[in-house]
Amino acid sequence: MVYDLPLVEEKVKPHQVTTLHLVCALGFIGTGAIIAVYNFIIPLWGVALLVAGVLLLGLTIFKNKWVTAKKVNPMIRIVELAIAATVAVYSAIQLWKFPTGMFAALSAGLVFALYWERKAGSTLYVHIDDSGLRLPVVRQRSLSWAEVEGVVYRFGTLTINTADNHLFQWNIAEADFDNEIFEAYCGAKIEENRAKRINDDW
């Protein structure tokens, strides 16, 4: 048998997207202000960076739904990445260690965000079949039945208890299967594979 249990939680949460926009905005504002006031070579670039930061901050606060929309967000991320990478490269050329490190880290975060946020809105699943359980977004992505001690699905919550006392729990969207049959299937697979467990007792 095969069960795919959809999670209620989204893979990419809206507040995570908003937070990175705010981090970029505050980084641009702070750096732009410092350059505009203290750097006599490129003060206009500092003003431009400051204005970009203020504009991004205003859009993120007052037009958040538009900024985080699936079509708009990647374009804003690319602009943020271009600005952050430019500041990082210029800082490296000038041997400014702190801004180089800060904007290099921000650029790396933005590259990761561009990849990760492509999956925004996608539904995550716990996949259960005869070979074991495949888990969403955790360090241990799969469990064999020999590693499982119990599986319980009650009141919209799936609980998986492992043989080494780890507990996984998720809220599940409405499932289209009989709860008793599901738990009986899981119990049978656990008992069938109990003898395959590695015994660490000496």
C-alpha positions in Angstrom: 0.0 0.0 0.0 1.0 3.6 -0.6 0.0 6.7 1.5 0.9 10.3 0.7 -0.1 12.5 3.6 -0.1 16.2 2.7 1.2 18.6 5.4 -0.7 21.7 6.3 2.6 23.8 6.6 4.1 25.4 3.5 7.7 24.7 2.6 8.5 28.4 2.3 6.7 30.5 4.9 5.8 34.1 3.9 7.4 35.6 7.0 10.8 34.0 6.0 10.6 35.7 2.6 9.7 39.1 4.2 12.5 38.8 6.7 15.2 38.5 4.1 13.8 41.5 2.2 14.0 43.5 5.5 17.6 42.3 6.2 18.6 43.5 2.7 16.8 46.8 3.2 18.5 47.5 6.5 21.9 46.4 5.2 21.6 48.8 2.3 20.4 51.7 4.4 23.2 51.3 7.0 25.9 50.9 4.5 24.6 53.6 2.2 24.4 56.1 5.1 28.0 55.3 6.2 29.3 55.7 2.6 27.4 58.9 2.0 28.7 60.5 5.2 32.2 59.2 5.6 33.4 58.3 2.1 34.6 61.3 0.1 35.3 59.3 -3.1 31.9 57.7 -3.8 29.4 59.6 -1.7 26.8 59.5 -4.5 26.9 55.7 -4.6 26.2 55.8 -0.8 23.2 58.0 -1.4 22.0 55.6 -4.2 22.4 52.6 -1.9 20.6 54.4 0.9 17.7 55.3 -1.4 17.5 51.7 -2.6 17.4 50.5 1.0 14.6 53.0 2.0 12.6 52.1 -1.2 12.9 48.3 -0.5 12.0 48.9 3.2 8.9 50.9 2.2 7.8 48.3 -0.3 8.3 45.4 2.1 6.3 47.1 4.8 3.5 48.7 2.9 3.3 46.5 -0.2 4.2 43.2 1.3 1.8 41.0 -0.6 3.0 42.5 -3.9 6.7 42.1 -2.9 6.3 38.5 -1.9 4.1 37.5 -4.8 5.5 34.5 -6.8 6.1 36.5 -10.0 7.5 39.7 -8.4 9.7 38.2 -5.6 12.3 36.6 -7.8 12.9 39.8 -9.7 13.4 41.8 -6.5 15.7 39.0 -5.2 17.8 39.4 -8.4 18.1 43.2 -7.9 19.0 42.7 -4.2 21.6 40.1 -5.3 23.1 42.5 -7.9 23.4 45.3 -5.3 24.8 43.0 -2.6 27.3 41.4 -4.9 28.5 44.7 -6.3 29.1 46.1 -2.8 30.9 42.9 -1.8 33.2 43.0 -4.8 34.0 46.7 -4.4 34.6 46.2 -0.7 37.0 43.3 -1.5 38.9 45.5 -4.0 39.2 48.2 -1.3 40.3 45.6 1.3 37.3 46.5 3.6 37.1 43.3 5.5 33.8 43.8 7.4 31.6 44.9 4.5 33.2 42.3 2.2 32.2 39.5 4.7 28.8 41.0 5.4 27.7 41.4 1.8 29.3 38.2 0.6 27.2 36.3 3.2 24.1 38.3 2.2 24.8 37.5 -1.5 25.1 33.8 -0.6 21.8 34.0 1.3 20.1 35.6 -1.6 21.4 32.9 -4.1 20.0 30.2 -1.7 16.7 32.2 -1.4 16.3 32.3 -5.2 16.6 28.5 -5.3 14.5 27.8 -2.2 11.7 30.2 -2.9 11.0 28.7 -6.3 9.2 26.0 -4.3 7.0 28.5 -2.4 3.4 27.3 -2.1 4.3 23.7 -2.9 2.8 21.0 -0.6 5.0 18.8 1.4 4.1 15.1 1.9 5.0 12.3 4.2 5.2 9.3 1.9 4.6 5.8 3.4 4.9 2.5 1.5 6.2 -1.0 1.9 9.8 0.1 1.9 9.4 2.6 4.8 8.7 6.3 5.3 10.0 9.3 3.4 9.9 12.5 5.6 9.8 16.1 4.4 12.5 18.6 5.2 14.3 17.0 8.1 17.9 15.8 8.6 16.9 12.2 8.3 14.8 12.1 5.1 13.8 8.5 5.2 13.1 5.7 7.7 13.0 2.0 7.2 10.2 0.1 9.0 12.9 -1.4 11.2 13.6 2.0 12.6 10.0 2.8 13.5 8.4 2.1 16.8 5.0 3.5 16.2 2.8 5.5 13.8 -0.3 7.3 15.0 -2.7 9.5 13.0 -5.3 11.2 15.2 -7.2 14.5 15.1 -5.3 15.7 12.0 -1.8 15.0 13.5 0.6 12.4 12.3 3.1 11.2 15.0 6.0 8.9 14.2 8.0 7.5 17.1 11.3 5.9 16.1 13.1 3.0 17.8 15.8 5.3 19.1 13.2 7.6 20.8 13.1 10.4 18.2 9.6 11.9 17.7 8.3 13.4 14.4 5.0 15.2 14.3 3.1 17.1 11.6 -0.3 18.6 11.1 -1.9 16.8 8.1 -4.4 18.2 5.7 -7.6 16.2 5.3 -6.7 12.6 4.5 -8.8 10.4 2.1 -8.2 7.1 3.8 -9.5 5.1 6.7 -7.6 5.9 9.9 -7.9 2.4 11.4 -6.8 0.7 8.2 -3.8 3.1 8.0 -2.7 2.5 11.6 -3.2 -1.3 11.2 -1.0 -1.3 8.1 1.8 0.7 9.8 1.6 -1.6 12.9 1.9 -4.7 10.7 4.9 -3.3 8.8 6.6 -2.4 12.1 6.1 -5.9 13.6 7.2 -7.5 10.3 10.5 -5.6 10.4 11.1 -5.6 14.2 13.6 -8.5 14.0 15.7 -6.5 11.5 16.6 -3.8 14.1 20.2 -3.3 15.0 20.6 -4.1 18.7 23.2 -1.9 20.4 22.7 -3.5 23.8 25.7 -5.3 25.2 
